[in-house]
Amino acid sequence: MRRSQFLNSAGLRKDGRRAHEIRRIRCKFGVSGDADGSVLYEQGLTRVLALVQGPREATFRQEVVDGEASISCEYRTTPFSSSEHRTRRRGMDRKSVDLAKTVKRSMEAVVLCERYPRSQIRISLYGIRSDGGMLCACINATTLALIDAGVPMKDYVVACSAGCFEKNFLTDLNYLESSSGKPNLPVAMMMRSKRIVMSRLKCKLEIEKFEGLLESAQKGCKNVHEILKSAVKERAAQVLQGHGDVESSAASMD
């Protein structure tokens, strides 16, 4: 594919972003009263709902892990979640199972499971709309939902993708870019330690291009992290304000 299909003469992509820019991120906390933590997360046109239940006592014996909490994760798609113009079967398939396993392993790297022995943390993910980067969006949404649930974590896990188009590296790929057949590297990393907990590359690539891809994805993670931190601070302020309103009401009743 020609460069003009992804970057115009002004260096802008089809959606108006520059090569290094991430898509617009929006998130809404507390969208489900049935979950301990919940987030509706949007990155560009990609949208995912993340629900967290727990830590709670494990229901079944096979769910028990001696000395620490176990994490389970499930991902499902909705009927109109894909940008692809073809019919998709709703629910779980091989890709959905693989995505859920990847999110689970990424969260196991940061959740302090040892604080909750013989308990379980359940993560439920629902892909509402996919326009590229669903795996990264699910990881980011899960991080926020775990924080919303009050699950102790030693770090943020943040994910972002990068692609290589001839000599150009693009950050946070949308559907058009990620489905082009060009190298696509999603990366998840712990932001304090800079430890990479997930990376996937399904093609062979020269080491120089791989290093460029990795650097672009890491810079994208840094930008996403700043947005997630701001969202968490805003959520914390709302929660504290809510507690203050409750205390004021109780005092007035006394």
N, C-alpha and C positions, 0 to 999 in steps of 0.2 A: 504494500500500500504506500502511496505517495505521502510525503510530509504534509502536503496541503490538505490532506484528509483529516489531519489531527491538529496541525498548527498552521495558522494563516501567515501572511507576510508580516503581520504585526506581532507575531509570537503568541497569539491567543488561540485557545482551544475552541471547540464547537460551542461549549457552554459559557464562553467568555473568560475563562480562567487563564492565568499564565501557567507555564509548565510546572512550577513549584507549588502552586496554590491548591489548598484543599477545598472541598465543597462546603457549603454552608451547613453548620451543625445546629440542630435545635433539639432540646430534650425537655420532657415534662415528667415530673416525679409524681408518685402517689396516684397513679391512674387506676389502680385496682384495690378495692377494699378487702379482697380475699387473700391478698399476698402480703408478706411482711415487708417486701420491697418491690417497687414496680417503676418502670421507666418506659415511656414512649420516646424512641430515639429516631431522629431523622438526620441523614447525611446526604445532602443533595436530594434526589428523589427516592433514595433507598430509605425504607422505613421498617423498623422492627420494634416489637413489644417484648420487653424482658420482665419476667416475674420471678421472684425469689421467695421461697418458703423455707423457714428455718433460721438458725439451727433448731431442729425438733428431734424428739426421741424417734429412733428408727422404728419403722412399722414392722419390717420383716427381718428375720435373722440374717439373711444373706446381704442385707444392707449395712450390717454392723461391721465396723472396722475397729479392731482393738486399739484403744488409746487415742483415737481421734475421730473427728467427724468425717463422714463420707460425702462426696459430692456427686450428684446425678444431674444430667442435662438432657433435655429433649428439645428438638427443633421441628417446627411444623410450618408449612407454607399455607397461605390463604389462596382461594381460587384465582385471584387477580393480582398475584404478587409479582409476576414476571414481566419483564419488558420484551420477552420473546413473543413473537406472533405465532404461537402454536398452543395447542391444548396441553395442559399439565395436570397430572393427577394430584389431587389435593392430599395433604398429609405428609407421611414420611416415606422417603425412598433412600437409596444408598447414599446420595449426596447429603441428604438431611442428617442421616445417622453419622456420617463422617464429619459434618460441620459440628454437630453436637459433641462428638468425642474431642474435637480440636478445642472447642471452647472449654470443655471440662478440664482438659490437661492444662490449658493456659491458666485457669483459675486455681487449680491445685498448687501452682507455683507460688501463689501469694496469700491465699486464705490460711489463717492460723487455725487449722483443723484440730490441732492438739488441745485447744482450749475447750473443745466440746466432744469429749469421748462418747462413743456409742450413740451418736446422733447423726442426723442427715440434713444436708442442705440441698434443696431441689431447685433447679433452674429450668424454667420453661420459656422458650423463645418462639415467637411467632413472626414469620416474615410476611409483612403486610404488603410491601411493594419492593421490588428489586430493580435497581438500575445500576448494578455493579457494586462490588465491595460488600456483599452481604456478610461474609465471614468477619471482616473487620468491624462492620457495624454491630454485629452480634457480640463480639468481644467487648467493644466499648460500652454497649448498652448493659451487658452483664456486670461490668465493673461498677457502673453507676447504680444498678439495681441492688447489688450486694452492699454498697455503701448506704443506700436508702434503707436496707433491712437491718443495718447496724452490725453486719458481719465484720469481725476484725480482720484486717488485711495489712500486710507489711509494706505494700506498695500499690500504686496504680498499675494495671496492665492496660496498655493502650496499643491499638493496632492501626496500621495504615498500609496501603499498597503503593507500588511504584511500577512503571512500565518503561520499556526501552523501545523507542521508535527511531531507527537509524542512529543518529548521534544525539538524540534528544531523550532526556529522562523526564517522564511525567509522573506527578504525585497524585495519589487518590483517584484511581481510574474509575470512570463511569462505565456503563454497559457497552457503549460503542467502542471504547478503548480496550476494555478487558476482553471483549469477544473478537478482537482483530486477529488473534493468533500470534501476536507479538509477545515477547517475554513479559511476564506479570509476576511480581514478587510481593505477596502480602507478608507483613511482618508484625509480630506482637512483641512488645518489650516492657520490662519493668523500668519505670522512669528514673527512679533514684539510682539503682545499681547499673542501669543501662544493659542489663542482661536480656538477651533475646530468648524468649520462651517459645516462639513459633515462627517458622518461615517456610514458605513453599515456593518451589520453582520447578515447573514441569517441563523444562527444556534445557538443553545444553547451552552454555553461554561462556564467552571469553571472560577470564578473571577480571579484566579491566571493566567490562560492562557490568559484571556482577557487583563489583565494588561500587560503581556508580548507582546501580539500582538500590543497593543496600543503604547507601548514604541518603538517597532521596526518600526512601521509606522511613528511615530514622528521623529525618527532618520533619516529615509529615506527622509522625508520632508525636514529636515535640509540639507541633502546632495544635494537634488534636488535644493533647494533654492540657495545654493552657486553657482551652475552651471547657474541658471537663472540670478542671479545678474551679473555674469561675462558676460553673453551674452548681457544683457541690456547695460552694460558699453561699450562693444565693439560696439554695435549698435549706442549708443550716440556719441561715438568718430567718427564713420563713417559719421553720420549726420553733426556733427560740422565741420569735414574736408570738406564735400561737400559744406557747406555754405561758408567756407573760400575760396574754389576754385572759387565759383561763384562771391564772392566779389572781388577777385583778378582779375578775368576776366573783371568785370565791370570797375575796376579802370584802367586797361590797355586800355580799349576802350576809356575812358575819356581822 
